[in-house]
Amino acid sequence: MSASTTSKHPSIYLLGDHLDAALAMGEDLLAEKVVLADAAQPLNTARLVQQNRELAKFLTIVRTLEMSLTARLLQARRRAEEMRRHETRLKPLIALFVGGTAPLVDAAMELGDTTVRDFNTGNTAFAFLRSRALIARDAAGLERLSELRVGEDYLVAGRIRLGTLLDLVATFLDSLDLIYDLYGEPSEPEAMPPLAQDAGTVETSQAT
């Protein structure tokens, strides 16, 4: 479909923008990590305070990125469902995307219903780390860990594997770009023919 046809449906561009932003936030999440104290070294008070500070910063950034990612994906779902009625070629992709992100809708509903349980897990750091697969479910603490790092197995809202989610978003975005040329350069306005330019100049001179 040509760019001129795409311009009739600005929701396509909005959908692409939400998907692109979600991918960027997912990549930012994958870059997050915090180095922990060396298990072989004694943990003194100063190092413990520093580690707790760095861990709190890590958790704040991860939670913020996760919530922003979720918000973008929920907006993308709405746009995709609006398009389903008139973009028949996208119906299979939209169905895949909507189905794959459905758990985020449940998480968002519970977010508004309780007190951010799925996102903050009662403000307990270890509960959050366990629910996101950052540490083992049966881990009592951070012993024997040299760092905490967000990887593809991170569970967004405690429900969807981050790597799987980003693959889904990337596939949908690539398909939109292939069909609608989302990132194609806008066409330049055609230059005025020389004769028309000359005529305009003559008319202007006669008027003066």
N, C-alpha and C positions, 0 to 999 in steps of 0.2 A: 504494500500500500504506500502511496506517495506521501510526502510530507504535507502536501496541500490537503489530502484527505484526512490526515491525522489532526490537522488544525481544527477540524470540526468537532473533535472530541478532546478538549483540554484535560479531561479526567485521566486520559492516558498518560499525559506528562506528569500529572500530580501523582499518579500511581508509581510511575518510574522514579520520581523524586523520593517518595517514601521508601521504596525498595533500595535505592542507592544509598540513602541515609542509614537504613538498617544495616546494610553490608558494612558501611564505614564504622558504625558503632560496634558491630561484631568483631571487626578487625582490631578495634581499640581494646575490646575485652580480651582478645587473644594475646595482646601485648602486655597485659597486666600481670605482675608477679611481685612477691615480697620475699626477701632473703631472711631466713631465720637464724637464730644463734647456732653456732657450731655445737652439735651434741657432744662432741668430745671435750669441749672446754667448759669449765664451770660457769654457770650463769649467775653473774653478780647482779646487784640491784640496778646499777646504771644500765647494763645491757638489757635487763628485763624491761625497764621503763622504755628504753628506746624501741625494743621489739614490739611492745604493746602499742606504742605510738604509730609505728610503721604498719602494724597489722590493722589498726583502726582506720588509717588512711587508705590502705588497700581495700578494705571492706566498703568504705564509703564510695570510692571510685567505682568498684565493681557493681554495687547496688544501683548507683546512679545510671551507669551505662546500661545495666540490665533493664531498668524501668524505662529508660529512653528508647531502647531497642524495642521493647514490648509495645510502647505507645505508637511508634512508627509502624510496626507490623499490624496493629489493630486498625490504624488509619488506612493502610494498604488493603486490608481485608474489605473495608467498607467500599473503597474505590473499586476494587475488583468485583465485588458483588453488584455494584451499580452497572458495571460494564457488561456483566454476563447477559443482560437482556438484548443488547444490540451488537455485541462483538462475538458472533457465533464461533469464529475460528479459535477464540481463546477459552471456550467453555471447558475443555478438558484440563487446560493448565490452571484455570481459575478454580476448578473443582479440587485439583491436587493441592493448590496453595491454601485454599480455605480449609480443607480437611487437615492439612499438615499443621496449621496454626490454630486449630480449634482449642487445644488445651490452654492457649494464652487467654482466650475469652473467658474460660472458667476461672483462671487465675485472677484476671482483672475484676471479675464480678465479686470474687471473694475479697479482693483488695478493697473494694468499696464497702463491702458488707461488714468485714471485721476490721482489724487494725493492721493492715499490711502483713498478714500472717505468711503468705506465700513468698513475699519479697524480703521481709525482715526476720521471719520466724521468731517472733517474740523478742527481737533485739538481742538474741543470744548468739554470740559470734560462732561458737562451735556448732550450734544447730544449723546456722546458715551454711557453714562450711560443709557439713555433712549432707545437707539437702541439695547442694550444688555439686556434689561429687568432687569437691576439692580435697576432702579427706575421707577416709573410709567410714562407712556407717557405724562401725563398732569402735572407731578410734576414740580413746579417752582424752587425747590432747594432741599436742604438736611434737611430741617426743619422736626422735629419729628422723625428723623431716628437716631438710636443709633449706627448703623454700616452698612457697605456695605459688602455683602458677595456673592461670586460667588456660585450659586446653580445649580441644574439640569435644571432649567428654563432659564439659561443664553443662549442668542442667539449668537451662533458662527457666526461671520461676519454679525451679525444682521439678520440671516436667518434660522439657524437650532438650535433647542433646544439641549443643550449640553448633557443632560441625554439620549435623544433619539439617538444622534449620537454615544455616547460611548456604548450604548447597541448594536447598529448595528455593531460597530467595534469588540466588545467582542464576539458576535455571530459568526462573520466571522473568527476571530482568533481561537476560540474554534473548529470550524468545520475543519479548516486547520490542527490543532493539532490532531484531532481525525482521520482524513484521512491519514495524512502524518507523524504523530508522530514527530512533529517539535522539541520537547524538550526531545526526548528520548536520553539516554546516548549512545555515540558512541560505537560500538562494539570493544572489545579489540582484538589485533592481536593474532592468535592462537599460542600457544607455540610450539616450535620445538620438535618433538618426541625424547625421550631419545636416541634411536638408531641413529637417524640422528645427534644428538649432539655428541655422541661418535665417530661416523664416521668422523665428522668434526675435532674432536680433534686428531684422529689418523692420518688423512691426514696432519694436520698442523705439527705434531711431525715428520712425515716421511720427510716432505719437509725441515725441519731444520736439 
